[in-house]
Amino acid sequence: MNVHTPVHRVAIVGTGTIGASWATHYLVRGFDVTATDPGPTAETALRSYVEAAWDAAASIGLAPEASPDRLSFTADLRQAVADADFVQENAPERPELKVKLFADIDDATPPDAIIASSSSGITMSVIQAECRRPERTVIGHPFNPPHIVPLVEVVGGTRTAPETIRDVMSFYAAIGKKPIHLKKELPGHVANRIQAALYREVVYLVQEGVLDVADSDDAVSWGPGLRWGVMGPHLLWHLGGGEGGIQHFMDTLMPRMVASWQELGIPEFTPELKEEIVGGVLEEAGGRSVDELAARRDAMLSALLAVRAQHDPSGPSATAGRGPKEEA
């Protein structure tokens, strides 16, 4: 049985968008964070990201001793992870790179530390292939941006120890995340597969001329998307079944839904369709920059999380303010 060290020091490997967002989250939750990235401007970009994202992240949960000054940076991977209790890796999605990187991290990290990957599609069984201690390696895939969105998908590889799954689930929950444990590995994990299935139909409807780009966005964000922000599809169908609940829905409405699955489309992603989507999105953006739109998104998501915490005290936002001393 593995015994993992209580987490006080976090190492961030790779400081692109996901890594920088993770760093912000861990800093806001009161950890000492050491980041590493080989990019020549990585440290400057990381510190700028943390400064810009701090207020939004802090509005969700700020530990008493949290400070961006607890962030340190080194371009030396081995130095970054040498005293880490928890490593969050965020390197590019290339299997050969991840395999080599995890072997190096495994070699340089204290043996009782956990090593998690933010990989969005590569399985841990692949990534841990050359690790000497693969039992402490695990997927901890966030949803962008991790300093705002609580969901983390947790799934081990064939050589990951059950104790590692248990401890990483507890760790993420203690710092305001909403971890879900995937019982099986599969490429793309779960949430990306769900949104890929939805987006395939959205693109099909655009290609067929049923909706333009802006209307198809409205069809999701002002309809089912609003409901999905507070309840998942199964529970919503329970409400959709009226007084008979989910049993009535399954008996009377589900057969028609199953029949409709045969009518869902698979678009042909042509250059013309690509151009139509790009043009439609830029028109929808109305001249606002990506950073401006991201700030607007994050402000609304923070407000939604506050409302959910008010109505559901058992949710992840209820852990706001917890620091490393309160979890183990």
Rosetta blueprint (number, residue, H / E / L):
1 M L
2 N L
3 V L
4 H L
5 T L
6 P L
7 V L
8 H L
9 R E
10 V E
11 A E
12 I E
13 V E
14 G L
15 T L
16 G L
17 T H
18 I H
19 G H
20 A H
21 S H
22 W H
23 A H
24 T H
25 H H
26 Y H
27 L H
28 V H
29 R L
30 G L
31 F L
32 D E
33 V E
34 T E
35 A E
36 T E
37 D L
38 P L
39 G L
40 P L
41 T L
42 A H
43 E H
44 T H
45 A H
46 L H
47 R H
48 S H
49 Y H
50 V H
51 E H
52 A H
53 A H
54 W H
55 D H
56 A H
57 A H
58 A H
59 S H
60 I H
61 G L
62 L L
63 A L
64 P L
65 E L
66 A L
67 S L
68 P H
69 D H
70 R H
71 L E
72 S E
73 F E
74 T L
75 A L
76 D L
77 L H
78 R H
79 Q H
80 A H
81 V H
82 A L
83 D L
84 A L
85 D L
86 F E
87 V E
88 Q E
89 E E
90 N L
91 A L
92 P L
93 E L
94 R L
95 P H
96 E H
97 L H
98 K H
99 V H
100 K H
101 L H
102 F H
103 A H
104 D H
105 I H
106 D H
107 D H
108 A H
109 T L
110 P L
111 P L
112 D L
113 A L
114 I E
115 I E
116 A E
117 S E
118 S L
119 S L
120 S L
121 G L
122 I L
123 T L
124 M H
125 S H
126 V H
127 I H
128 Q H
129 A H
130 E H
131 C L
132 R L
133 R L
134 P H
135 E H
136 R H
137 T E
138 V E
139 I E
140 G E
141 H E
142 P E
143 F L
144 N L
145 P L
146 P L
147 H L
148 I L
149 V L
150 P L
151 L E
152 V E
153 E E
154 V E
155 V E
156 G E
157 G L
158 T L
159 R L
160 T L
161 A L
162 P H
163 E H
164 T H
165 I H
166 R H
167 D H
168 V H
169 M H
170 S H
171 F H
172 Y H
173 A H
174 A H
175 I L
176 G L
177 K L
178 K E
179 P E
180 I E
181 H E
182 L L
183 K L
184 K L
185 E L
186 L L
187 P L
188 G L
189 H L
190 V L
191 A H
192 N H
193 R H
194 I H
195 Q H
196 A H
197 A H
198 L H
199 Y H
200 R H
201 E H
202 V H
203 V H
204 Y H
205 L H
206 V H
207 Q H
208 E L
209 G L
210 V L
211 L L
212 D L
213 V H
214 A H
215 D H
216 S H
217 D H
218 D H
219 A H
220 V H
221 S H
222 W L
223 G L
224 P H
225 G H
226 L H
227 R H
228 W H
229 G L
230 V L
231 M L
232 G L
233 P H
234 H H
235 L H
236 L H
237 W H
238 H H
239 L H
240 G H
241 G L
242 G H
243 E H
244 G H
245 G H
246 I H
247 Q H
248 H H
249 F H
250 M H
251 D H
252 T H
253 L H
254 M H
255 P H
256 R H
257 M H
258 V H
259 A H
260 S H
261 W H
262 Q H
263 E H
264 L L
265 G L
266 I L
267 P L
268 E L
269 F L
270 T L
271 P H
272 E H
273 L H
274 K H
275 E H
276 E H
277 I H
278 V H
279 G H
280 G H
281 V H
282 L H
283 E H
284 E H
285 A H
286 G L
287 G L
288 R L
289 S L
290 V H
291 D H
292 E H
293 L H
294 A H
295 A H
296 R H
297 R H
298 D H
299 A H
300 M H
301 L H
302 S H
303 A H
304 L H
305 L H
306 A H
307 V H
308 R H
309 A H
310 Q H
311 H H
312 D L
313 P L
314 S L
315 G L
316 P H
317 S H
318 A H
319 T H
320 A L
321 G L
322 R L
323 G L
324 P H
325 K H
326 E H
327 E L
328 A L
